[in-house]
């Protein structure tokens, strides 16, 4: 399942960020099941999607090494 976040960018453009289930589940665990509209959860999603300029491939490797259980 793909989740959608709508991001207002400068210049009145709204982008659709498609977030994979893996990232949503990771952020559910990592933020201790914070509501998905909670800033902690949104920040986790943005970071793991590479929205802050970090490398999504490195983050994918880190998520793979974490020991979270669904």
GIJOQUI-V22149 format. One record per residue. N is the residue number from 1. RES is the residue in one small letter. PHI is phi in degrees with one decimal (* if undefined). OMEGA is omega in whole degrees, 0 to 359 (* if undefined). BURIAL is 1 if it has 24 or more other ideal C-beta (glycine too) atoms within 12 Angstrom, else 0. Layout:
BEGIN
n=N res=RES phi=PHI omega=OMEGA burial=BURIAL
n=N res=RES phi=PHI omega=OMEGA burial=BURIAL
END
This chain:
BEGIN
n=1 res=x phi=* omega=178 burial=0
n=2 res=x phi=-107.6 omega=176 burial=0
n=3 res=x phi=-102.9 omega=183 burial=0
n=4 res=x phi=-118.2 omega=172 burial=0
n=5 res=x phi=-116.9 omega=178 burial=1
n=6 res=x phi=-107.5 omega=188 burial=0
n=7 res=x phi=-111.5 omega=175 burial=0
n=8 res=x phi=-77.3 omega=177 burial=0
n=9 res=x phi=-95.2 omega=175 burial=0
n=10 res=x phi=-56.9 omega=180 burial=0
n=11 res=x phi=95.2 omega=177 burial=0
n=12 res=x phi=63.6 omega=177 burial=0
n=13 res=x phi=-100.4 omega=177 burial=0
n=14 res=x phi=-113.8 omega=179 burial=0
n=15 res=x phi=-96.8 omega=176 burial=0
n=16 res=x phi=-102.0 omega=179 burial=0
n=17 res=x phi=-100.4 omega=179 burial=0
n=18 res=x phi=-88.7 omega=186 burial=0
n=19 res=x phi=-107.9 omega=179 burial=1
n=20 res=x phi=-66.2 omega=179 burial=0
n=21 res=x phi=-56.1 omega=181 burial=0
n=22 res=x phi=-56.5 omega=181 burial=1
n=23 res=x phi=-70.3 omega=179 burial=1
n=24 res=x phi=-62.4 omega=180 burial=1
n=25 res=x phi=-66.4 omega=178 burial=1
n=26 res=x phi=-60.5 omega=181 burial=1
n=27 res=x phi=-69.5 omega=173 burial=1
n=28 res=x phi=-58.3 omega=181 burial=1
n=29 res=x phi=-69.1 omega=186 burial=0
n=30 res=x phi=-63.3 omega=180 burial=1
n=31 res=x phi=-96.4 omega=178 burial=1
n=32 res=x phi=56.9 omega=177 burial=0
n=33 res=x phi=58.2 omega=173 burial=0
n=34 res=x phi=-64.6 omega=176 burial=0
n=35 res=x phi=-56.3 omega=183 burial=0
n=36 res=x phi=-71.5 omega=173 burial=0
n=37 res=x phi=-101.5 omega=175 burial=0
n=38 res=x phi=-73.9 omega=183 burial=0
n=39 res=x phi=-58.8 omega=178 burial=0
n=40 res=x phi=-60.4 omega=181 burial=0
n=41 res=x phi=-69.5 omega=179 burial=1
n=42 res=x phi=-61.2 omega=179 burial=1
n=43 res=x phi=-62.1 omega=178 burial=0
n=44 res=x phi=-61.0 omega=179 burial=1
n=45 res=x phi=-62.4 omega=181 burial=1
n=46 res=x phi=-58.6 omega=181 burial=1
n=47 res=x phi=-63.9 omega=183 burial=1
n=48 res=x phi=-73.2 omega=175 burial=1
n=49 res=x phi=-91.6 omega=178 burial=1
n=50 res=x phi=83.8 omega=182 burial=0
n=51 res=x phi=-71.0 omega=181 burial=0
n=52 res=x phi=-98.8 omega=177 burial=0
n=53 res=x phi=91.6 omega=178 burial=0
n=54 res=x phi=-84.6 omega=185 burial=0
n=55 res=x phi=-80.9 omega=181 burial=0
n=56 res=x phi=-60.4 omega=179 burial=0
n=57 res=x phi=-66.5 omega=178 burial=0
n=58 res=x phi=-65.1 omega=179 burial=0
n=59 res=x phi=-64.8 omega=177 burial=1
n=60 res=x phi=-62.6 omega=177 burial=0
n=61 res=x phi=-63.2 omega=179 burial=0
n=62 res=x phi=-64.8 omega=178 burial=0
n=63 res=x phi=-62.9 omega=180 burial=1
n=64 res=x phi=-68.0 omega=181 burial=0
n=65 res=x phi=-87.1 omega=180 burial=0
n=66 res=x phi=-72.9 omega=184 burial=0
n=67 res=x phi=-111.9 omega=179 burial=0
n=68 res=x phi=-93.1 omega=184 burial=0
n=69 res=x phi=-120.3 omega=179 burial=0
n=70 res=x phi=-88.4 omega=* burial=0
END
